[in-house]
Amino acid sequence: MILALALGLAAQDFQSVAALDTVVTQFTGKQVGEQGGAIAPIDRRLKLAACAAPQLDWRSETHDAVVIRCMAPTWKIFVPVAAVPRPKAVPAAPMPANVVVRPAVPVKVEPVIKRGDAVTVEAGSEGFSISRQGIAMNDAPPGGRISVKVDDKQPPIQAIAIEPGRARLPGFAEGS
């Protein structure tokens, strides 16, 4: 009797993944396995701390995964979704014969980071951040790709130039 009571209390310490599957289905509006729904049920072996109010959001505008967050206790998981194919862009109508189109003149954007500059490379998200010092291997304008040497024994890493002396790893939003 005491063992059954102890097992019942221990089970309440973990979040029900079946309940998470249900809220994902409600969020996407599609059943597990359907186009637009979760690709598969959440792994039943997953042991997450019980969450009174899980929050759901799309990982990106492509709707390829649902992010489930719990603020107290803090945890986050990603549930892959069978993304619905987006319609392709409609080609523009042909230009009338009497319209002259001049090619756009490319605007030269000055680099904010130059080869040899000291660079702080940052990455992070809500709740954590990390940075590493390195040396720029090429010039880069704001938003441009840059190679940064952070370790003599390793190849350079790729980052995105933000401002002089500062870059971030691709996939991490600025200001994290």
C-alpha positions as CSV (number, residue, x, y, z in Angstrom):
1,M,0.0,0.0,0.0
2,I,2.8,2.4,0.9
3,L,4.7,1.5,-2.2
4,A,1.7,2.2,-4.4
5,L,1.2,5.6,-2.8
6,A,5.0,6.4,-3.2
7,L,4.8,5.4,-6.9
8,G,1.7,7.5,-7.4
9,L,3.4,10.6,-5.9
10,A,6.6,10.0,-7.9
11,A,4.5,9.9,-11.1
12,Q,3.0,13.3,-10.3
13,D,6.5,14.8,-10.3
14,F,6.8,14.3,-14.1
15,Q,4.9,16.0,-16.9
16,S,2.5,13.8,-18.8
17,V,3.8,13.5,-22.4
18,A,0.4,12.3,-23.5
19,A,-1.0,15.7,-22.3
20,L,1.8,17.5,-24.2
21,D,0.8,15.5,-27.3
22,T,-2.8,16.7,-26.9
23,V,-1.8,20.4,-26.5
24,V,0.4,20.1,-29.6
25,T,-2.5,18.6,-31.6
26,Q,-4.7,21.5,-30.4
27,F,-2.1,24.0,-31.2
28,T,-1.4,22.7,-34.8
29,G,-5.0,21.8,-35.4
30,K,-3.8,18.4,-36.9
31,Q,-3.4,14.9,-35.5
32,V,0.0,13.3,-35.0
33,G,1.2,11.9,-38.4
34,E,-1.0,14.3,-40.5
35,Q,0.4,17.0,-42.7
36,G,0.7,20.0,-40.5
37,G,0.7,17.9,-37.3
38,A,3.5,16.4,-35.1
39,I,5.5,13.9,-37.1
40,A,5.4,11.4,-34.1
41,P,4.2,11.3,-30.5
42,I,6.6,12.7,-27.9
43,D,8.9,10.0,-26.6
44,R,7.2,8.4,-23.6
45,R,10.6,7.9,-21.9
46,L,11.1,11.6,-21.6
47,K,11.0,12.7,-17.9
48,L,10.2,16.4,-17.6
49,A,9.3,18.2,-14.3
50,A,5.6,18.7,-14.0
51,C,4.5,22.0,-15.5
52,A,1.2,23.8,-14.6
53,A,1.1,26.0,-17.7
54,P,3.2,24.9,-20.7
55,Q,3.6,27.6,-23.4
56,L,3.5,26.7,-27.1
57,D,4.9,28.6,-30.1
58,W,6.2,27.9,-33.6
59,R,10.0,27.5,-33.8
60,S,10.0,29.6,-37.0
61,E,7.7,30.9,-39.7
62,T,8.1,27.7,-41.7
63,H,6.1,26.0,-39.0
64,D,8.4,23.0,-39.0
65,A,8.4,22.5,-35.2
66,V,6.5,23.5,-32.1
67,V,8.4,24.7,-29.1
68,I,6.9,23.8,-25.7
69,R,8.3,25.8,-22.8
70,C,7.8,25.6,-19.1
71,M,8.7,28.7,-17.1
72,A,8.6,27.1,-13.6
73,P,10.4,24.7,-13.5
74,T,12.3,25.8,-16.6
75,W,12.5,23.4,-19.5
76,K,12.0,23.5,-23.3
77,I,11.4,20.8,-25.9
78,F,10.9,20.9,-29.7
79,V,8.3,18.8,-31.4
80,P,9.0,18.3,-35.2
81,V,6.0,19.0,-37.4
82,A,5.2,17.7,-40.9
83,A,5.3,21.2,-42.4
84,V,2.6,22.1,-44.9
85,P,4.3,23.0,-48.3
86,R,4.1,26.7,-49.0
87,P,2.8,27.8,-52.4
88,K,5.6,29.0,-54.7
89,A,5.8,32.6,-55.6
90,V,3.8,33.7,-58.6
91,P,6.1,35.0,-61.4
92,A,5.8,38.7,-62.1
93,A,3.8,39.8,-65.2
94,P,5.9,40.5,-68.2
95,M,7.0,44.1,-68.6
96,P,5.4,46.2,-71.4
97,A,7.7,46.7,-74.4
98,N,7.8,50.5,-74.0
99,V,9.2,50.3,-70.4
100,V,13.0,50.6,-70.0
101,V,14.4,48.8,-67.0
102,R,17.9,49.9,-65.9
103,P,19.8,47.4,-63.7
104,A,20.2,48.4,-60.1
105,V,23.5,49.8,-59.1
106,P,24.9,47.8,-56.3
107,V,25.6,49.9,-53.2
108,K,29.0,49.3,-51.6
109,V,28.5,48.8,-47.9
110,E,31.6,49.5,-45.8
111,P,32.7,46.6,-43.7
112,V,32.2,46.9,-39.9
113,I,34.8,44.2,-39.2
114,K,38.1,44.1,-41.1
115,R,40.6,41.2,-41.5
116,G,42.8,41.1,-38.4
117,D,40.3,42.9,-36.1
118,A,39.7,41.5,-32.7
119,V,36.1,40.1,-32.6
120,T,33.8,38.9,-29.8
121,V,31.6,36.1,-31.1
122,E,28.4,35.7,-29.2
123,A,25.7,33.1,-29.0
124,G,22.8,32.6,-26.6
125,S,19.1,32.5,-26.1
126,E,16.7,33.3,-23.2
127,G,18.4,32.4,-20.0
128,F,22.0,32.0,-21.2
129,S,24.7,33.6,-23.4
130,I,28.3,32.7,-24.2
131,S,31.0,34.7,-26.0
132,R,34.5,33.9,-27.3
133,Q,37.3,36.2,-28.5
134,G,38.9,35.7,-31.9
135,I,40.5,37.3,-34.9
136,A,38.7,38.2,-38.1
137,M,39.9,36.3,-41.1
138,N,38.1,38.5,-43.7
139,D,36.2,41.8,-44.0
140,A,32.4,41.8,-43.5
141,P,29.6,44.4,-43.7
142,P,26.8,44.4,-41.2
143,G,24.9,41.1,-41.6
144,G,27.7,39.6,-43.7
145,R,29.4,36.3,-43.1
146,I,32.8,36.3,-41.4
147,S,35.4,33.7,-40.6
148,V,36.8,34.1,-37.0
149,K,39.9,32.2,-35.8
150,V,39.2,31.4,-32.1
151,D,41.8,28.6,-31.6
152,D,45.1,28.1,-33.4
153,K,44.5,24.3,-33.4
154,Q,41.0,24.5,-34.9
155,P,39.6,25.8,-38.2
156,P,37.9,29.2,-38.2
157,I,34.2,29.4,-37.2
158,Q,31.6,31.2,-39.3
159,A,29.7,34.1,-37.7
160,I,27.6,37.1,-38.8
161,A,29.0,40.6,-38.4
162,I,26.9,42.9,-36.2
163,E,29.0,45.9,-35.5
164,P,32.7,46.7,-35.1
165,G,34.4,44.0,-33.0
166,R,31.1,42.1,-32.5
167,A,29.6,39.1,-34.3
168,R,27.1,36.3,-33.5
169,L,26.8,32.7,-34.5
170,P,24.2,32.0,-37.2
171,G,20.9,30.8,-35.7
172,F,21.1,33.0,-32.6
173,A,19.0,36.2,-32.6
174,E,20.8,39.5,-31.9
175,G,20.2,40.8,-28.3
176,S,19.8,37.3,-26.8
